[in-house]
Amino acid sequence: MMTAAAHARQMRGAFPAVIAALMCVHAAMAATRVAGSLWLLHEGYPEWTVGVLLSLFALAPLGLSLWAGRLADRHGMHRPLGCGVVLGLCGPALLVARPGLATLALAALATGGAVAVAAVAIQREAGLMARDADDLKRVFSGVALGPALSNALAPVAVGLLIDHAGFRAAFAFALLLPLAAWGAARWVPRQPAAPAWRAGSPGGAGNAFGLLAHAPLRRLLLVNLALSSCWDAHAFAVPVLGHGRHLSASAIGLVLGSFSVAATAVRIFISRFARRLDERQALCVALVLAGVVSAVYAVLPGLPGMMAGSFVLGLALGSVQPMVLAMLHQVTPADRRGQALGLRMLCTNLATLGMPAMFGMRAALRVPAAPMWLMAGLVGLALAPARRIAAPAQ
C-alpha cells in the first residue's frame, strides 16, 4: 500500500500534466473567442456584437461554477474535468459544422462553461500539491502558466490559420484541444473519494455564499473582480482597435500574444522568487500599473505601440492570479476550497457577462477607448480593498 509521502511525491510528479490539461481546455476557449470575434467583424457585424459574444463566454459559468466546486471537493479533479472536456468538444464542433451567429453563441456558452468547470477542479487539485504558504505561490504561478501559454499561442495560431486556411480551420484547431486535455489528465493519479456529504453540513452546497462573510476573502474577490474585468477590456479592445486601424488577423494575434507572453514571463518570475514576494503588495502594484496602461492604451501608436502596451498590461495582470489563488487557499478552510474557488469563478464571470456588452455599447458610440478608460477608473477604486486585505499567516 502506498504511503502518504509516496502519494504526495507521485502527485507532485503529475503537476506538469495538471498544467497541460488546463492549458488545453483554456486554449480551446481562447481560440474560439478570437476566431469568433474576428469572424463577426469580417462578416460586417457591428462592434457591439463582439461585446455580446464575449459576454456569452461568461454565461454558462454562472450556473456551473459553484456546482463544479462542490463536485471537486467531493470527488477530486477527474469527474468535473471530464464534464469540461465534453463541453469543450461540443462548442467548436458546432462551428466546424456550420459557422453562424447561433452556433457561435452556443460555442461561446459551451467553451466558457468548459473552462469554468475544469479550472475550479484543477486549481483545487494543484493546491493539494503545495507543501507550505510559499509553495502555494510557486504552485499557482505554474497553474497560471496554463492560461497564459494558451493565450499566447492560441491567438497567433488562430490568426495564421484564418489568414492562410480560413475560419473553419481555426475552429477545427479548437476542436482538437479538449481531447489533448483529457489525455494529459490521465497521467494525474485519482485522489481518494471524500465521504458523502449531508445537505446541511459545513461543507454542503448551501453555504458557499456564506464564505462572503469572511472579510479577507470578500476583499480578495473584489480586487480579483476589478483586475479580471481589465483583462476582459483588453480582450475586447484589441480586436476592435486593430480592426479600426486595418491590422491583419495575424497582427491582431501578435498583439494579443504579446500580452500573454508577458503574463507568462511574470508567472515564471513568481515561481522562481515566490519566497521574496508579498502577495498584498504585489496586488497593489498590479492595480497601479494596470490603471496607468489602461488610461493611455488607445493613444499608443500603431502595431508596435499596441504590442508594447499589451506587454506591460500583461505583466501587471499576469501577476494577479497566482497571488489571489495563494491567498484564497490560506484564508479558506481546507474542506471548502472548491466552493471558494467556484465562488471566485462565479464572481469573475458575473463581471465578464456584463462588462463586454457595456464595452460594445460604448464602442458603438464611436469612443473605442472608453472601455479601457472605464477600467482605469475601476482598478483605481480597487486599491482601497487591496490595501485592507489582511496578510495571511505564514
C-alpha positions in Angstrom: 0.0 0.0 0.0 1.4 3.4 -1.0 2.4 5.7 1.9 1.2 9.3 2.3 4.7 10.6 1.4 4.9 8.4 -1.7 1.5 9.6 -2.8 2.5 13.2 -2.3 5.6 12.7 -4.4 3.5 11.0 -7.1 1.1 13.9 -7.1 3.8 16.5 -7.5 5.3 14.5 -10.3 2.0 14.8 -12.1 1.9 18.6 -11.8 3.0 19.2 -15.4 0.1 17.1 -16.6 -2.3 19.2 -14.5 -0.9 22.4 -16.1 -1.1 20.8 -19.6 -4.8 19.8 -19.1 -5.8 23.3 -18.0 -3.8 24.9 -20.9 -5.6 22.8 -23.5 -9.1 23.4 -22.2 -8.4 27.1 -21.9 -6.8 27.2 -25.4 -10.0 25.8 -26.9 -11.9 28.7 -25.4 -9.3 31.3 -26.4 -9.2 30.0 -30.0 -13.0 30.1 -30.2 -13.1 33.6 -28.7 -10.5 35.1 -31.0 -11.8 33.4 -34.2 -15.4 34.2 -33.3 -14.7 37.9 -32.7 -12.8 38.2 -36.0 -15.5 36.2 -37.8 -18.1 38.7 -36.7 -16.0 41.7 -37.8 -15.2 40.0 -41.1 -18.8 39.4 -41.8 -19.6 43.0 -41.2 -21.4 42.8 -37.9 -21.1 45.9 -35.6 -18.6 46.1 -32.7 -21.3 45.7 -30.1 -21.9 42.1 -31.3 -18.3 41.3 -30.3 -19.1 42.5 -26.8 -22.2 40.4 -26.6 -20.2 37.4 -27.8 -17.5 37.8 -25.2 -20.3 38.1 -22.6 -21.6 34.7 -23.6 -18.4 33.0 -22.7 -19.2 34.0 -19.1 -22.8 33.0 -19.0 -22.5 29.2 -18.6 -20.0 29.5 -15.7 -22.7 31.4 -13.7 -24.7 28.1 -13.3 -21.7 25.7 -13.3 -19.0 27.3 -11.0 -20.5 26.5 -7.6 -21.6 23.1 -8.8 -18.0 22.4 -10.1 -16.6 23.5 -6.7 -18.8 21.1 -4.8 -18.1 18.3 -7.2 -14.3 18.9 -6.9 -14.5 19.0 -3.1 -16.3 15.7 -3.1 -14.8 13.7 -6.0 -11.5 15.4 -6.9 -10.3 16.6 -10.3 -11.2 14.0 -12.9 -15.0 14.0 -12.8 -15.5 17.7 -13.3 -12.6 17.9 -15.8 -14.4 15.2 -17.8 -17.5 17.3 -17.9 -15.4 20.3 -19.0 -13.8 18.2 -21.9 -17.3 17.2 -23.2 -18.4 20.8 -23.2 -15.2 21.9 -24.8 -15.7 19.5 -27.7 -19.3 20.5 -28.3 -18.6 24.2 -28.9 -16.0 24.1 -31.7 -17.7 21.1 -33.3 -20.8 23.2 -34.0 -18.7 25.9 -35.6 -16.8 23.4 -37.8 -20.2 22.1 -39.0 -21.8 25.5 -39.6 -20.3 28.9 -38.6 -23.0 31.4 -37.9 -24.5 33.6 -35.2 -26.5 30.8 -33.5 -23.6 28.3 -33.5 -21.2 30.9 -32.4 -23.4 31.8 -29.4 -23.7 28.1 -28.5 -20.0 27.6 -28.8 -19.2 30.5 -26.5 -21.6 29.1 -23.9 -20.0 25.6 -24.2 -16.3 26.5 -24.1 -16.9 29.1 -21.4 -18.6 26.5 -19.3 -15.8 24.0 -20.0 -13.1 26.4 -18.7 -15.1 27.1 -15.5 -15.7 23.5 -14.6 -12.2 22.4 -15.4 -10.4 25.3 -13.9 -12.1 25.0 -10.5 -11.2 21.3 -10.2 -7.6 21.8 -11.4 -7.0 24.8 -9.1 -8.2 22.8 -6.1 -6.1 19.8 -7.1 -3.0 22.0 -7.5 -3.5 23.4 -4.0 -3.3 20.0 -2.6 0.2 19.6 -4.1 1.7 22.6 -2.2 3.9 22.0 0.8 3.5 25.4 2.5 2.4 29.0 2.0 5.4 30.0 -0.1 5.0 26.8 -2.2 1.4 27.9 -2.9 2.7 30.9 -4.8 5.0 28.7 -6.8 2.3 26.1 -7.5 -0.2 28.7 -8.6 2.3 30.6 -10.7 2.7 27.3 -12.5 -1.0 26.7 -12.8 -1.4 30.3 -14.1 1.1 29.4 -16.9 -1.6 27.2 -18.5 -4.0 30.1 -19.5 -1.1 32.4 -20.1 0.6 30.0 -22.6 -2.8 29.2 -24.2 -3.5 32.9 -24.6 0.0 33.4 -26.1 -0.2 30.6 -28.6 -3.9 30.3 -29.5 -4.4 33.8 -30.9 -1.2 33.6 -33.0 -2.2 30.1 -34.3 -5.8 31.2 -35.0 -4.6 34.4 -36.8 -2.3 32.3 -39.1 -5.0 29.7 -39.7 -7.5 32.4 -40.6 -5.2 34.2 -43.0 -4.0 31.0 -44.7 -6.8 28.4 -44.4 -9.9 30.2 -43.3 -12.2 30.4 -40.3 -13.3 26.8 -40.4 -9.7 25.6 -40.0 -9.3 27.8 -36.9 -12.5 26.3 -35.4 -11.2 22.8 -36.2 -8.0 23.6 -34.3 -10.1 24.5 -31.2 -11.9 21.1 -31.5 -8.7 19.1 -31.0 -7.6 20.8 -27.8 -10.1 19.3 -25.3 -9.1 15.8 -26.4 -5.5 16.7 -25.6 -6.6 17.9 -22.1 -8.2 14.6 -21.3 -5.0 12.8 -22.5 -2.9 14.9 -20.1 -5.4 14.3 -17.2 -4.9 10.5 -17.5 -1.4 11.0 -16.1 -2.7 12.5 -12.9 -3.5 10.0 -10.1 -7.0 10.0 -8.8 -7.5 11.2 -5.2 -9.5 9.0 -2.8 -13.2 10.0 -2.8 -14.3 12.2 0.1 -17.0 11.0 2.5 -20.6 11.5 1.4 -22.0 14.9 2.4 -25.1 15.9 4.2 -27.0 18.7 2.6 -26.7 20.9 5.6 -23.2 20.0 6.6 -20.4 22.8 6.9 -19.1 21.8 3.5 -22.5 21.5 2.0 -24.0 23.2 -1.1 -26.0 25.9 0.7 -23.0 27.5 2.4 -20.9 28.8 -0.5 -22.2 32.3 -0.3 -21.7 32.3 3.5 -18.0 32.5 2.7 -18.5 36.1 1.7 -19.0 37.0 5.3 -15.2 36.4 5.7 -13.7 39.9 5.2 -10.3 38.9 3.8 -11.9 36.6 1.2 -14.5 39.2 0.3 -11.9 41.9 -0.3 -9.8 39.5 -2.3 -12.7 38.7 -4.6 -13.3 42.5 -5.1 -9.7 43.0 -6.2 -9.8 40.0 -8.4 -13.0 41.2 -10.0 -11.5 44.6 -10.9 -8.4 43.1 -12.5 -10.2 40.3 -14.4 -12.5 43.0 -15.8 -9.4 44.8 -17.0 -8.3 41.6 -18.7 -11.7 41.4 -20.5 -11.5 45.1 -21.5 -8.1 44.4 -23.2 -9.5 41.2 -24.9 -12.4 43.4 -26.3 -10.3 46.5 -27.2 -7.6 44.8 -29.2 -9.7 43.3 -32.0 -11.9 46.5 -32.2 -8.9 48.9 -32.2 -6.9 46.6 -34.5 -9.8 46.3 -37.0 -10.3 50.1 -36.9 -6.6 50.5 -37.7 -6.8 48.0 -40.6 -4.5 45.5 -39.0 -4.5 41.9 -40.3 -5.7 39.0 -38.2 -2.1 37.9 -37.8 -1.1 41.3 -36.5 -4.1 41.3 -34.0 -3.0 37.9 -32.9 0.5 39.2 -32.3 -0.8 42.0 -30.1 -2.8 39.5 -28.0 0.1 37.2 -28.0 2.5 39.9 -26.6 0.1 40.3 -23.7 0.2 36.6 -22.9 3.9 36.4 -23.3 4.3 39.0 -20.6 1.8 37.2 -18.4 3.8 34.0 -18.9 7.1 35.7 -18.1 5.9 37.3 -14.9 4.4 34.0 -13.7 7.8 32.2 -14.3 9.4 35.0 -12.3 7.0 34.4 -9.4 7.7 30.7 -9.4 11.4 31.4 -9.0 11.2 34.2 -6.4 8.0 33.3 -4.6 9.6 33.4 -1.1 10.6 37.1 -1.6 7.2 38.3 -2.8 4.4 39.8 -0.6 1.0 39.0 -2.0 -0.7 42.1 -0.9 2.0 44.5 -2.2 2.1 42.6 -5.5 -1.7 43.1 -5.9 -1.4 46.9 -5.2 1.5 47.3 -7.7 -0.6 45.4 -10.3 -3.5 47.7 -9.8 -1.5 50.9 -10.3 0.3 49.6 -13.4 -2.9 48.3 -15.0 -4.7 51.6 -14.3 -1.9 53.7 -16.0 -1.7 51.5 -19.0 -5.4 51.3 -19.5 -5.7 55.1 -19.4 -3.2 55.6 -22.3 -3.6 52.4 -24.3 -5.9 53.8 -27.0 -3.3 56.5 -28.0 -0.4 54.2 -28.3 0.9 54.4 -31.9 0.5 51.6 -34.4 1.2 47.9 -34.1 4.5 48.4 -32.0 2.7 50.7 -29.6 -0.2 48.3 -29.1 2.2 45.4 -28.6 4.2 47.4 -26.0 1.1 48.4 -24.1 -0.2 44.9 -24.2 3.1 43.6 -22.9 3.2 45.9 -19.9 -0.5 45.3 -19.1 0.3 41.5 -19.3 3.0 41.9 -16.7 0.5 43.6 -14.4 -2.5 41.3 -14.9 -0.4 38.2 -15.2 0.9 38.5 -11.7 -2.6 38.6 -10.2 -3.9 35.0 -10.4 -1.0 33.3 -8.6 -1.3 35.8 -5.7 -5.1 35.6 -5.5 -5.2 31.9 -5.5 -2.4 31.5 -3.0 -4.1 33.9 -0.6 -7.5 32.3 -1.2 -6.1 28.9 -0.1 -4.7 30.4 3.0 -7.9 32.2 4.1 -10.4 29.4 3.3 -11.0 26.2 5.2 -9.3 23.2 3.5 -12.6 21.3 3.0 -14.3 24.3 1.4 -11.6 25.4 -1.1 -13.5 24.0 -4.0 -16.5 26.1 -3.0 -14.4 29.2 -2.6 -12.8 28.7 -6.0 -16.2 28.2 -7.5 -17.4 31.4 -5.8 -14.4 33.3 -7.3 -15.2 31.9 -10.7 -18.8 32.9 -10.3 -18.0 36.5 -9.3 -15.5 36.9 -12.1 -17.9 35.7 -14.7 -20.7 37.9 -13.4 -18.5 40.8 -14.4 -17.4 39.2 -17.6 -21.0 38.7 -18.5 -21.9 42.4 -18.2 -18.7 44.2 -19.0 -18.1 43.3 -22.6 -21.7 44.1 -23.6 -21.2 47.5 -22.0 -17.8 47.8 -23.7 -19.6 47.2 -27.1 -22.2 49.8 -26.5 -19.6 52.4 -25.6 -17.5 51.5 -28.7 -20.7 51.8 -30.8 -20.8 55.4 -29.6 -17.5 56.0 -31.6 -15.4 56.0 -28.5 -13.3 52.8 -28.8 -11.0 53.9 -25.9 -13.9 54.2 -23.5 -13.7 50.5 -22.2 -10.0 51.0 -21.3 -10.7 54.3 -19.6 -13.5 52.7 -17.6 -11.1 50.0 -16.4 -8.5 52.6 -15.4 -11.1 54.1 -13.0 -12.3 50.7 -11.7 -8.8 49.4 -10.8 -8.1 52.7 -9.1 -11.1 52.2 -6.9 -10.0 48.6 -6.1 -6.8 49.9 -4.4 -8.7 50.6 -1.2 -9.8 47.0 -0.5 -6.5 45.7 -1.7 -4.6 47.7 1.0 -7.0 46.3 3.6 -6.6 42.6 2.8 -5.0 41.1 5.9 -1.7 39.4 5.3 -2.2 35.7 5.6 -0.4 33.9 8.4 2.7 32.1 7.2 
